[in-house]
Amino acid sequence: MLLPDIPRGPTWTPDYMRDCLARWVAAQPPAPRRAFFETWERRHGHASAAALHARAKAAFTAARGRA
């Protein structure tokens, strides 16, 4: 089914969705986070997992007030 052609806000952009996923991953405890990354790498490849890891690390440090 195609979505109707309606104006969508910034939460529909791929960058926002990637950042949202990174924030979710960063909020997970260490063991589930590692399991998630292992599964992600197996399904999406090393480059995609590395990019997501970098975004998650940035979200993790930003949430804790570190630079």
C-alpha positions in Angstrom: 0.0 0.0 0.0 1.3 3.4 -0.9 1.1 6.2 1.6 -0.9 9.2 0.6 1.1 12.1 -0.6 1.0 14.2 2.5 3.6 16.6 4.0 5.7 14.7 6.5 7.8 16.2 9.3 11.5 15.8 10.0 10.8 12.5 11.8 10.3 10.7 8.5 13.8 11.4 7.2 16.4 8.5 7.0 18.9 10.5 9.1 16.3 11.0 11.9 15.5 7.3 11.8 19.2 6.4 12.0 19.7 8.8 14.9 16.6 7.4 16.7 17.9 3.8 16.3 21.3 4.9 17.6 19.8 6.5 20.7 17.8 3.3 21.3 20.9 1.2 21.0 22.9 3.5 23.3 20.2 3.2 26.0 20.5 -0.6 26.1 22.5 -2.5 28.7 25.9 -3.7 27.5 25.1 -7.4 26.9 21.9 -6.8 24.8 23.8 -4.0 23.0 26.6 -6.4 22.0 24.0 -9.0 20.9 22.2 -6.4 18.8 25.4 -5.3 17.1 26.4 -8.9 16.3 23.0 -9.5 14.7 23.1 -6.2 12.9 26.5 -6.9 11.4 25.5 -10.4 10.3 22.4 -9.0 8.5 23.6 -5.6 7.3 27.4 -6.0 6.9 30.4 -4.6 8.7 30.3 -1.1 7.2 26.7 -0.6 8.3 27.4 -1.9 11.8 30.4 0.4 12.1 28.4 3.4 11.1 25.6 2.5 13.5 28.2 1.9 16.3 29.7 5.4 15.7 26.3 7.0 15.9 25.4 5.0 19.0 28.7 6.0 20.7 28.0 9.7 19.9 24.5 9.4 21.3 25.8 7.6 24.4 28.4 10.3 25.1 26.0 13.1 24.3 23.4 11.7 26.7 26.0 11.7 29.5 27.2 15.3 28.9 30.6 14.3 27.6 32.2 15.8 24.5 
